[in-house]
């Protein structure tokens, strides 16, 4: 701590921030910001004198704590991209570029912590249809994923013991980010990349469907490590179901830039996800599992029925009650806004509801190999209103009759 005062102040900043959220204390909030400022100042001073040969564990830990301060609290969220970039540079220099790679548990802890921060920042909120304020580093991610896949400190145990932060396979996070990118931009990956995504998701679906205990709540005779493994598997299954639902919309050509469409209960993925959530509805251990919060939040975006949305609302509130984690509150507020907006702007699903005419535009991106559908409305029939200009390859005009 004497060597790294920045780490000392970052820990105090996180502790004070957490207490300010729990107690709604303005004094603790100001104290947390003061500690945070001191930590950043000390970190900047230390970075100017550090040697490339040093392990810099204190620096990495400081950066992780400062990122956590932004995720767990409300006041420094916009600083997270800078902390992540600093962490990526240090990890690339001292872990990824070294022959031994991940040679210590701390190396794995650091890599996974930065990767999780990268995931949350890149995925952002579903209502954010603009580009993320953080530039995703493909090279770092794939190098880190490869190194982590080659390293196992506890080969006799399952992935949960070997993954102190992520808890689930890095590939699931990569799949989720790839799908999120499609919904943010409306642009599909190349054919080969899309096929790889299909194969990856299919592999995870296969593991899910082979699990005989998928819908079994943790039996009373499970203890210690076995209970953790049960939660671990369930988290993986929930992640798998969400990625399967998102990929399904993309493959059907319904994934335009913006929010995913709602999914009816008839979907096998949605039915399984709801059963899992119902099983763990009052489980505080499950509520503390931070890895499942993004899948739960995304399921909320996909849910159609009010009673299903209420299940999501209760689960997120339970997590907020037991963790006071601001990131979960952000998810809750975003979902409420999305649900309210969808109720206010009810979609018209049948052509017979339209009066006048409609241009039905089907755009085929030859270099991408997928179809996207747009509707441009005439009201009255010969006057085009509220439309954007699209590069239309194929145009069909349908005459709509009054219902």
C-alpha positions as CSV (number, residue, x, y, z in Angstrom):
1,X,0.0,0.0,0.0
2,X,2.9,2.4,0.7
3,X,4.3,1.7,-2.7
4,X,1.0,2.1,-4.4
5,X,-1.0,4.8,-2.7
6,X,-3.2,4.8,-5.8
7,X,-4.4,1.3,-4.8
8,X,-5.0,2.4,-1.2
9,X,-7.2,5.3,-2.3
10,X,-9.0,3.2,-5.0
11,X,-10.0,0.7,-2.3
12,X,-11.2,3.4,0.0
13,X,-13.1,5.0,-2.9
14,X,-15.0,1.8,-3.7
15,X,-15.8,1.1,0.0
16,X,-17.1,4.7,0.5
17,X,-19.1,4.6,-2.7
18,X,-20.7,1.3,-1.7
19,X,-21.6,2.7,1.7
20,X,-23.0,5.9,0.1
21,X,-25.4,3.8,-2.0
22,X,-26.5,1.5,0.9
23,X,-27.1,4.4,3.3
24,X,-27.9,7.1,0.8
25,X,-25.2,9.2,2.5
26,X,-24.1,12.4,0.6
27,X,-21.1,12.6,2.9
28,X,-19.9,9.2,1.9
29,X,-20.5,10.1,-1.7
30,X,-18.3,13.1,-1.5
31,X,-15.7,11.1,0.4
32,X,-15.7,8.4,-2.3
33,X,-15.1,11.0,-5.0
34,X,-12.3,12.6,-3.0
35,X,-10.6,9.2,-2.6
36,X,-11.2,8.5,-6.3
37,X,-9.5,11.8,-7.3
38,X,-6.5,11.0,-5.1
39,X,-6.2,7.6,-6.6
40,X,-6.2,8.9,-10.2
41,X,-3.7,11.5,-9.3
42,X,-1.3,9.0,-7.6
43,X,-1.8,6.6,-10.5
44,X,-0.8,9.3,-13.1
45,X,2.3,10.0,-11.1
46,X,3.2,6.4,-10.8
47,X,2.7,5.6,-14.5
48,X,5.3,8.3,-15.4
49,X,8.0,6.5,-13.4
50,X,7.2,2.8,-13.7
51,X,9.6,0.4,-15.4
52,X,8.5,-2.0,-18.2
53,X,10.3,-4.8,-16.4
54,X,8.1,-4.4,-13.2
55,X,5.2,-6.7,-12.7
56,X,3.0,-3.8,-11.8
57,X,0.4,-5.8,-9.9
58,X,-0.4,-2.8,-7.8
59,X,-1.1,-0.7,-11.0
60,X,-3.3,-3.4,-12.4
61,X,-5.2,-3.8,-9.2
62,X,-5.7,0.0,-9.0
63,X,-7.1,0.1,-12.5
64,X,-9.5,-2.8,-11.8
65,X,-10.7,-1.0,-8.6
66,X,-11.2,2.3,-10.5
67,X,-13.2,0.5,-13.2
68,X,-15.3,-1.2,-10.5
69,X,-15.9,2.2,-8.9
70,X,-17.5,3.3,-12.2
71,X,-19.5,0.1,-12.6
72,X,-20.8,-0.2,-9.1
73,X,-21.5,3.5,-8.5
74,X,-23.0,6.4,-10.4
75,X,-20.4,9.2,-10.5
76,X,-17.4,8.0,-12.5
77,X,-19.0,5.7,-15.1
78,X,-17.7,7.8,-18.0
79,X,-14.1,7.3,-16.9
80,X,-14.3,3.5,-17.4
81,X,-13.1,3.5,-21.0
82,X,-9.8,5.2,-20.0
83,X,-9.2,2.7,-17.2
84,X,-10.0,-0.2,-19.5
85,X,-7.5,1.1,-22.1
86,X,-4.8,1.4,-19.4
87,X,-5.5,-2.1,-18.2
88,X,-5.3,-3.5,-21.8
89,X,-1.9,-1.8,-22.3
90,X,-0.4,-3.2,-19.1
91,X,-1.8,-6.7,-19.7
92,X,-0.6,-6.7,-23.3
93,X,2.9,-5.7,-22.1
94,X,3.2,-7.9,-19.1
95,X,1.1,-11.0,-19.9
96,X,0.1,-11.4,-23.5
97,X,3.6,-10.4,-24.9
98,X,5.4,-12.7,-22.4
99,X,6.4,-16.2,-23.4
100,X,4.9,-17.7,-20.2
101,X,1.6,-15.8,-20.7
102,X,-0.8,-16.5,-17.8
103,X,1.7,-17.9,-15.3
104,X,0.0,-16.8,-12.1
105,X,-3.5,-16.7,-10.8
106,X,-3.3,-13.0,-10.5
107,X,-2.6,-12.8,-14.3
108,X,-5.9,-14.6,-14.9
109,X,-7.8,-12.5,-12.4
110,X,-6.5,-9.3,-14.1
111,X,-7.3,-10.5,-17.6
112,X,-10.8,-11.7,-16.7
113,X,-11.5,-8.5,-14.8
114,X,-10.6,-6.2,-17.7
115,X,-12.4,-8.5,-20.2
116,X,-15.6,-8.3,-18.1
117,X,-15.3,-4.5,-18.0
118,X,-14.8,-4.6,-21.8
119,X,-17.9,-6.7,-22.2
120,X,-20.1,-4.4,-20.1
121,X,-18.9,-1.3,-21.8
122,X,-19.2,-2.6,-25.3
123,X,-22.6,-4.2,-24.8
124,X,-23.8,-1.0,-23.0
125,X,-27.6,-0.5,-22.6
126,X,-30.0,-1.8,-25.2
127,X,-31.7,1.6,-25.5
128,X,-28.3,3.0,-26.6
129,X,-28.6,2.6,-30.4
130,X,-25.6,4.7,-31.1
131,X,-22.0,3.5,-31.2
132,X,-20.4,2.7,-27.9
133,X,-18.1,5.3,-26.3
134,X,-15.6,2.5,-26.0
135,X,-13.7,1.1,-29.0
136,X,-13.6,-2.7,-28.9
137,X,-10.1,-4.1,-29.3
138,X,-10.5,-7.3,-31.3
139,X,-6.8,-8.1,-31.2
140,X,-6.7,-7.9,-27.4
141,X,-9.9,-9.9,-26.9
142,X,-8.9,-12.8,-29.2
143,X,-5.3,-13.0,-27.8
144,X,-6.7,-13.0,-24.2
145,X,-9.3,-15.6,-25.1
146,X,-6.7,-17.8,-26.6
147,X,-4.3,-17.5,-23.7
148,X,-7.1,-18.2,-21.1
149,X,-8.1,-21.2,-23.1
150,X,-4.6,-22.7,-22.9
151,X,-4.3,-22.1,-19.1
152,X,-5.9,-24.2,-16.3
153,X,-4.8,-23.8,-12.7
154,X,-7.3,-26.3,-11.5
155,X,-7.7,-28.9,-14.3
156,X,-9.4,-31.4,-12.0
157,X,-12.3,-28.9,-11.4
158,X,-14.8,-27.4,-13.8
159,X,-14.6,-23.9,-15.4
160,X,-16.1,-22.1,-12.4
161,X,-13.1,-22.8,-10.3
162,X,-10.7,-21.9,-13.1
163,X,-12.5,-18.6,-13.9
164,X,-12.5,-16.3,-10.9
165,X,-14.3,-13.4,-12.6
166,X,-16.1,-14.4,-15.8
167,X,-17.5,-17.7,-14.5
168,X,-18.6,-18.8,-17.9
169,X,-16.6,-19.4,-21.1
170,X,-15.1,-16.4,-22.8
171,X,-16.5,-17.6,-26.1
172,X,-20.1,-16.9,-24.8
173,X,-19.2,-13.3,-24.1
174,X,-17.6,-13.0,-27.6
175,X,-20.8,-14.5,-29.1
176,X,-23.0,-12.0,-27.2
177,X,-20.8,-9.1,-28.3
178,X,-20.9,-10.1,-31.9
179,X,-24.7,-10.4,-31.8
180,X,-25.0,-7.0,-29.9
181,X,-23.0,-5.4,-32.7
182,X,-25.5,-6.5,-35.3
183,X,-28.4,-4.9,-33.4
184,X,-26.4,-1.7,-32.9
185,X,-25.4,-1.3,-36.5
186,X,-27.9,-3.4,-38.5
187,X,-24.9,-4.9,-40.4
188,X,-24.4,-8.6,-40.4
189,X,-21.0,-10.2,-40.3
190,X,-19.6,-11.9,-43.4
191,X,-21.1,-15.3,-44.3
192,X,-18.2,-17.3,-42.8
193,X,-18.4,-15.4,-39.6
194,X,-22.2,-15.9,-39.4
195,X,-21.8,-19.6,-40.0
196,X,-19.2,-19.7,-37.2
197,X,-21.7,-18.0,-34.9
198,X,-24.4,-20.5,-35.8
199,X,-22.1,-23.4,-35.1
200,X,-20.9,-21.9,-31.8
201,X,-24.4,-21.3,-30.5
202,X,-25.5,-24.7,-31.7
203,X,-22.7,-26.3,-29.7
204,X,-23.9,-24.5,-26.5
205,X,-27.5,-25.4,-27.2
206,X,-26.4,-29.0,-27.4
207,X,-24.8,-28.9,-24.0
208,X,-27.9,-27.2,-22.6
209,X,-30.3,-29.8,-24.0
210,X,-28.1,-32.7,-22.8
211,X,-28.2,-31.5,-19.2
212,X,-30.7,-33.8,-17.3
213,X,-30.7,-31.4,-14.3
214,X,-31.5,-28.3,-16.4
215,X,-34.7,-27.4,-14.5
216,X,-33.8,-28.9,-11.2
217,X,-33.4,-26.4,-8.4
218,X,-30.3,-27.2,-6.4
219,X,-31.1,-30.4,-4.4
220,X,-30.8,-30.1,-0.6
221,X,-28.0,-32.7,-0.6
222,X,-25.6,-30.5,-2.6
223,X,-23.0,-28.7,-0.6
224,X,-20.0,-26.5,-1.1
225,X,-18.4,-26.9,-4.5
226,X,-21.3,-28.9,-5.9
227,X,-23.8,-26.1,-5.3
228,X,-21.4,-23.6,-6.9
229,X,-21.2,-25.9,-10.0
230,X,-25.0,-26.0,-10.2
231,X,-25.3,-22.2,-10.3
232,X,-22.4,-22.1,-12.7
233,X,-24.1,-24.4,-15.2
234,X,-27.4,-22.6,-14.8
235,X,-25.7,-19.3,-15.6
236,X,-24.2,-20.8,-18.7
237,X,-27.6,-22.1,-19.8
238,X,-29.2,-18.7,-19.4
239,X,-26.4,-17.1,-21.4
240,X,-26.9,-19.7,-24.1
241,X,-30.7,-19.2,-24.3
242,X,-30.3,-15.4,-24.7
243,X,-27.7,-15.8,-27.5
244,X,-29.9,-18.4,-29.2
245,X,-32.8,-16.0,-29.2
246,X,-30.8,-13.1,-30.5
247,X,-29.2,-15.1,-33.2
248,X,-32.6,-16.4,-34.3
249,X,-33.8,-12.9,-35.0
250,X,-30.7,-12.2,-37.0
251,X,-31.1,-15.3,-39.1
252,X,-34.8,-14.5,-39.8
253,X,-33.8,-11.1,-41.1
254,X,-35.6,-9.3,-38.4
255,X,-32.6,-7.7,-36.7
256,X,-32.5,-4.2,-37.9
257,X,-30.4,-1.5,-36.0
258,X,-32.1,-0.9,-32.7
259,X,-33.8,-3.1,-30.1
260,X,-34.5,-6.8,-30.6
261,X,-38.1,-7.7,-31.2
262,X,-40.1,-9.3,-28.4
263,X,-40.4,-13.1,-28.4
264,X,-43.6,-15.0,-27.7
265,X,-43.8,-17.6,-25.0
266,X,-44.1,-20.3,-27.6
267,X,-40.4,-20.1,-28.2
268,X,-38.6,-23.1,-26.5
269,X,-35.8,-20.8,-25.5
270,X,-38.1,-18.3,-23.8
271,X,-40.0,-21.1,-22.1
272,X,-36.9,-22.6,-20.6
273,X,-35.5,-19.2,-19.6
274,X,-38.7,-18.4,-17.8
275,X,-38.7,-21.7,-16.0
276,X,-35.1,-21.1,-14.8
277,X,-36.0,-17.7,-13.5
278,X,-39.0,-19.0,-11.7
279,X,-36.9,-21.7,-10.0
280,X,-34.5,-19.1,-8.6
281,X,-37.1,-16.3,-8.0
282,X,-36.4,-16.1,-4.2
283,X,-32.8,-17.2,-4.2
284,X,-30.4,-14.7,-2.7
285,X,-27.3,-16.6,-3.8
286,X,-28.6,-16.5,-7.4
287,X,-29.3,-12.8,-7.0
288,X,-25.7,-12.2,-6.0
289,X,-24.4,-13.9,-9.2
290,X,-23.4,-10.9,-11.2
291,X,-22.6,-12.8,-14.4
292,X,-26.3,-13.6,-15.0
293,X,-27.5,-10.0,-14.7
294,X,-26.8,-9.1,-18.4
295,X,-28.7,-12.2,-19.7
296,X,-31.6,-11.5,-17.3
297,X,-31.7,-7.8,-18.5
298,X,-31.6,-8.9,-22.1
299,X,-34.4,-11.4,-21.5
300,X,-36.4,-8.4,-20.2
301,X,-35.9,-6.6,-23.5
302,X,-37.2,-9.7,-25.4
303,X,-40.2,-10.5,-23.2
304,X,-43.7,-9.7,-24.5
305,X,-46.1,-10.5,-21.6
306,X,-46.5,-8.2,-18.6
307,X,-46.4,-11.2,-16.1
308,X,-43.0,-12.2,-17.6
309,X,-41.7,-8.7,-17.4
310,X,-42.7,-8.6,-13.8
311,X,-40.6,-11.7,-13.1
312,X,-37.6,-9.8,-14.5
313,X,-38.4,-6.7,-12.5
314,X,-38.5,-8.7,-9.3
315,X,-35.3,-10.5,-10.0
316,X,-33.4,-7.3,-10.8
317,X,-34.9,-5.6,-7.7
318,X,-33.8,-8.6,-5.5
319,X,-30.3,-8.2,-6.9
320,X,-30.3,-4.5,-6.1
321,X,-31.5,-5.2,-2.6
322,X,-28.7,-7.7,-1.8
323,X,-25.8,-6.1,-3.8
324,X,-26.6,-2.3,-4.2
325,X,-24.8,-2.6,-7.5
326,X,-25.5,0.5,-9.7
327,X,-25.1,-1.4,-12.9
328,X,-28.1,-3.5,-12.1
329,X,-30.1,-0.3,-11.4
330,X,-29.1,1.0,-14.8
331,X,-30.5,-2.2,-16.3
332,X,-33.7,-1.8,-14.4
333,X,-34.2,1.8,-15.4
334,X,-33.5,1.0,-19.0
335,X,-36.0,-1.8,-19.1
336,X,-38.7,0.3,-17.6
337,X,-38.1,2.9,-20.3
338,X,-38.1,0.3,-23.0
339,X,-41.3,-1.3,-21.7
340,X,-43.1,2.0,-21.4
341,X,-42.1,3.1,-24.9
342,X,-43.3,-0.2,-26.3
343,X,-46.7,0.1,-24.6
344,X,-47.1,3.7,-25.9
345,X,-46.1,2.9,-29.5
346,X,-48.0,-0.3,-30.2
347,X,-46.9,-1.9,-33.6
348,X,-49.3,-2.5,-36.4
349,X,-48.9,-6.1,-37.3
350,X,-51.4,-6.6,-40.1
351,X,-51.6,-4.9,-43.5
352,X,-55.4,-4.6,-43.3
353,X,-55.0,-2.0,-40.5
354,X,-53.5,0.5,-43.0
355,X,-55.5,2.9,-45.1
356,X,-54.2,4.1,-48.4
357,X,-51.1,2.4,-49.7
358,X,-47.7,1.1,-48.7
359,X,-44.4,0.7,-50.5
360,X,-42.8,-2.6,-49.4
361,X,-39.1,-2.4,-49.8
362,X,-36.9,-5.4,-49.7
363,X,-33.2,-4.7,-49.7
364,X,-30.7,-7.4,-50.5
365,X,-27.1,-6.8,-49.5
366,X,-25.3,-9.0,-52.1
367,X,-21.9,-8.8,-50.3
368,X,-23.4,-9.7,-47.0
369,X,-25.9,-12.3,-48.0
370,X,-29.0,-11.3,-46.0
371,X,-32.3,-9.7,-46.4
372,X,-33.6,-6.6,-44.5
373,X,-37.2,-5.3,-44.7
374,X,-38.4,-1.7,-44.5
375,X,-41.8,-0.2,-44.8
376,X,-42.4,3.3,-46.3
377,X,-46.0,4.6,-45.8
378,X,-48.2,6.7,-48.0
379,X,-51.0,8.7,-46.4
380,X,-52.8,9.7,-48.5
381,X,-51.7,7.1,-51.1
382,X,-49.8,9.5,-53.3
383,X,-48.0,11.5,-50.6
384,X,-44.9,10.1,-48.9
385,X,-44.4,11.1,-45.3
386,X,-42.0,10.4,-42.5
387,X,-39.6,8.3,-44.5
388,X,-35.8,8.0,-45.0
389,X,-34.1,7.5,-48.3
390,X,-32.7,3.9,-48.6
391,X,-30.5,2.4,-51.2
392,X,-33.2,0.1,-52.6
393,X,-32.2,-2.9,-54.8
394,X,-35.6,-4.5,-55.2
395,X,-38.8,-2.7,-54.9
396,X,-42.3,-4.1,-54.8
397,X,-45.5,-2.0,-54.6
398,X,-48.6,-3.5,-53.0
399,X,-52.0,-1.9,-53.1
400,X,-53.8,-2.1,-49.7
401,X,-57.5,-2.1,-49.5
402,X,-59.5,-0.5,-46.7
403,X,-60.5,-3.1,-44.1
